[in-house]
Amino acid sequence: MSLKKLKWHKVADNINDIPLTAGDIGEVTLDGKKLCIGRFQEGWYGFAHECPHAGASMMDAYINGACQVICPVHQLKFNLKTGRDAHGDGYKLKMYPVEVRPDGVFMGVEEGGLFKWF
């Protein structure tokens, strides 16, 4: 099993610089592309800006008490740790690891080209 090599990108100077919606989701821009960052308890999770099912904006989603982000259109639930949909329909939300460091907030993106990570 090979481990994915990540390149870390700074997306904010401080976690408090990212305004969150009522659903605990914020928006960051990385190389001109919009991504979402969500909070569940004390953890931070990065994920795609659009739902893989119907392309809905995940900025309008919310995070529930089971560590899932819920799409606002069809209520698909995606596990924030794996990106897999809870219904078993085969949809997977692209996830990006997040690290909150003393010098800023960073998202990890798989190396290997722009289209590999979006």
NURO-646455 format. One record per residue (C-alpha): x, y, z; chain; residue in one letter. Coordinates in Angstrom, 3 decimals, always signed. Layout:
<sites>
SITE,X,Y,Z,A,a
...
</sites>
This chain:
<sites>
SITE,+0.000,+0.000,+0.000,A,m
SITE,+1.467,+3.347,-1.022,A,s
SITE,+1.083,+6.467,+1.034,A,l
SITE,-0.039,+9.611,-0.742,A,k
SITE,+2.480,+12.417,-0.692,A,k
SITE,+0.914,+15.718,+0.322,A,l
SITE,+1.907,+19.282,-0.370,A,k
SITE,+0.767,+21.645,+2.393,A,w
SITE,-0.733,+25.021,+1.466,A,h
SITE,-1.370,+27.869,+3.873,A,k
SITE,-5.016,+28.954,+3.597,A,v
SITE,-5.212,+31.398,+6.525,A,a
SITE,-2.970,+33.076,+9.066,A,d
SITE,-5.241,+31.994,+11.917,A,n
SITE,-8.270,+29.704,+12.203,A,i
SITE,-10.287,+32.689,+13.474,A,n
SITE,-9.687,+34.413,+10.111,A,d
SITE,-12.047,+31.912,+8.443,A,i
SITE,-15.668,+32.969,+9.008,A,p
SITE,-17.988,+30.009,+9.564,A,l
SITE,-21.623,+29.627,+8.561,A,t
SITE,-24.261,+28.519,+11.056,A,a
SITE,-23.501,+25.000,+9.783,A,g
SITE,-19.835,+25.330,+10.938,A,d
SITE,-18.457,+25.559,+7.387,A,i
SITE,-16.049,+28.142,+6.009,A,g
SITE,-14.630,+28.857,+2.576,A,e
SITE,-10.968,+29.094,+1.616,A,v
SITE,-9.289,+29.659,-1.734,A,t
SITE,-6.329,+27.606,-2.843,A,l
SITE,-4.641,+28.346,-6.185,A,d
SITE,-7.839,+30.068,-7.336,A,g
SITE,-10.087,+27.140,-6.387,A,k
SITE,-12.709,+27.337,-3.648,A,k
SITE,-12.649,+24.667,-0.933,A,l
SITE,-14.591,+24.216,+2.273,A,c
SITE,-13.276,+23.817,+5.780,A,i
SITE,-15.534,+22.488,+8.496,A,g
SITE,-15.389,+22.173,+12.261,A,r
SITE,-16.606,+19.189,+14.232,A,f
SITE,-15.932,+19.345,+17.944,A,q
SITE,-12.215,+20.248,+18.151,A,e
SITE,-11.305,+18.910,+14.688,A,g
SITE,-11.033,+20.661,+11.322,A,w
SITE,-11.774,+19.015,+7.985,A,y
SITE,-11.194,+20.209,+4.436,A,g
SITE,-13.495,+19.120,+1.616,A,f
SITE,-14.660,+19.927,-1.903,A,a
SITE,-16.766,+23.027,-2.488,A,h
SITE,-19.311,+21.073,-4.566,A,e
SITE,-21.277,+17.936,-3.754,A,c
SITE,-20.189,+15.003,-5.970,A,p
SITE,-23.838,+13.999,-6.479,A,h
SITE,-25.499,+17.096,-7.944,A,a
SITE,-22.886,+19.845,-7.713,A,g
SITE,-24.580,+21.762,-4.896,A,a
SITE,-22.498,+24.261,-2.962,A,s
SITE,-21.293,+22.651,+0.235,A,m
SITE,-21.108,+26.139,+1.770,A,m
SITE,-24.860,+25.754,+2.273,A,d
SITE,-24.405,+22.387,+3.990,A,a
SITE,-24.153,+21.763,+7.719,A,y
SITE,-22.250,+19.420,+10.007,A,i
SITE,-24.303,+17.122,+12.226,A,n
SITE,-23.462,+15.471,+15.547,A,g
SITE,-22.242,+12.265,+13.861,A,a
SITE,-19.208,+13.903,+12.167,A,c
SITE,-21.013,+14.148,+8.830,A,q
SITE,-21.519,+17.034,+6.432,A,v
SITE,-25.048,+17.109,+4.989,A,i
SITE,-25.583,+18.305,+1.414,A,c
SITE,-28.260,+21.025,+1.274,A,p
SITE,-29.998,+19.694,-1.859,A,v
SITE,-30.603,+15.957,-1.430,A,h
SITE,-29.505,+15.550,+2.193,A,q
SITE,-26.656,+13.165,+1.331,A,l
SITE,-24.462,+12.621,+4.368,A,k
SITE,-20.692,+12.416,+3.964,A,f
SITE,-18.352,+11.188,+6.694,A,n
SITE,-15.873,+13.975,+7.462,A,l
SITE,-13.087,+11.497,+8.145,A,k
SITE,-13.416,+9.415,+4.956,A,t
SITE,-15.582,+11.433,+2.551,A,g
SITE,-17.810,+8.386,+1.923,A,r
SITE,-21.560,+8.826,+1.763,A,d
SITE,-23.478,+7.303,+4.662,A,a
SITE,-26.165,+5.809,+2.394,A,h
SITE,-23.738,+3.548,+0.530,A,g
SITE,-24.629,+4.968,-2.886,A,d
SITE,-20.964,+5.161,-3.868,A,g
SITE,-20.555,+8.934,-3.775,A,y
SITE,-17.390,+10.264,-2.209,A,k
SITE,-16.707,+13.839,-1.210,A,l
SITE,-13.092,+14.805,-1.869,A,k
SITE,-11.371,+15.433,+1.463,A,m
SITE,-8.265,+17.447,+2.353,A,y
SITE,-6.407,+17.136,+5.655,A,p
SITE,-6.216,+20.312,+7.723,A,v
SITE,-3.521,+21.288,+10.201,A,e
SITE,-3.845,+24.270,+12.510,A,v
SITE,-0.290,+25.313,+13.314,A,r
SITE,+1.168,+28.250,+15.244,A,p
SITE,+2.056,+29.909,+11.910,A,d
SITE,-1.320,+29.386,+10.227,A,g
SITE,-3.943,+27.007,+8.858,A,v
SITE,-2.759,+24.540,+6.231,A,f
SITE,-4.510,+22.107,+3.862,A,m
SITE,-2.795,+19.073,+2.421,A,g
SITE,-3.199,+18.418,-1.294,A,v
SITE,-2.057,+15.246,-2.998,A,e
SITE,+0.953,+15.855,-5.218,A,e
SITE,+0.721,+14.911,-8.857,A,g
SITE,-1.028,+17.676,-10.723,A,g
SITE,-3.866,+20.104,-10.423,A,l
SITE,-6.591,+17.781,-11.702,A,f
SITE,-5.667,+15.051,-9.272,A,k
SITE,-6.827,+17.040,-6.270,A,w
SITE,-10.022,+18.688,-7.530,A,f
</sites>
